[in-house]
Amino acid sequence: MNQYLTASQVASFLNVSPQLIRRYCKQGRIACAKVGRDWIITQADFEQYKNAPKSPRGNPNWLKSTN
């Protein structure tokens, strides 16, 4: 059974604003679903997002090969 988190709960875990998490949901950066007025994220999707590599600020090409 999936455990669901709200955008506010995810924001609290990541120490960011709920607005940022809602924006990421709208942009598709975090897998989520809109239920009524709320965005919900499964625990598994949250873990996947949390453990995914993030690009350093100002360097969008950090994962690209230099070969």
C-alpha positions in Angstrom: 0.0 0.0 0.0 1.3 3.4 -0.9 1.8 6.1 1.6 0.9 9.6 0.4 2.5 12.9 1.3 1.2 16.4 0.7 3.2 19.1 -0.9 3.5 20.8 2.5 4.9 17.6 4.1 7.5 17.2 1.3 8.5 20.8 1.6 9.0 20.3 5.3 11.2 17.3 4.7 13.3 19.1 2.1 13.4 22.4 4.1 11.8 24.4 1.2 8.6 26.2 0.7 5.3 24.4 -0.2 5.0 26.8 -3.2 8.3 25.4 -4.6 7.0 21.9 -4.3 3.7 22.8 -6.0 5.7 24.5 -8.8 7.8 21.4 -9.2 4.6 19.3 -9.4 3.2 21.6 -12.1 6.5 21.4 -14.1 6.7 17.6 -13.8 9.9 17.7 -11.8 8.3 15.6 -9.0 5.8 12.8 -9.9 2.6 13.7 -8.2 -1.2 14.0 -8.7 -3.6 16.8 -8.0 -6.5 15.8 -5.7 -9.0 18.6 -5.3 -6.9 21.6 -4.3 -3.9 19.5 -3.0 -0.9 18.0 -4.7 -0.1 14.5 -3.4 3.2 12.6 -3.8 3.7 8.9 -3.0 6.4 8.0 -0.6 8.2 6.1 -3.4 8.1 9.1 -5.7 9.4 11.3 -2.9 12.3 9.0 -2.2 13.1 8.8 -5.9 13.2 12.6 -6.2 15.2 13.0 -3.0 17.8 10.5 -4.1 18.1 11.7 -7.7 21.3 13.6 -8.6 20.8 17.4 -8.7 22.6 19.8 -10.9 24.8 22.4 -9.2 23.3 25.9 -9.6 24.6 27.8 -12.6 25.8 24.7 -14.4 23.0 23.0 -16.3 25.5 20.8 -18.3 27.1 19.2 -15.2 26.0 15.6 -16.2 27.1 15.9 -19.9 30.2 14.1 -20.9 33.3 16.1 -21.7 34.4 13.6 -24.4 
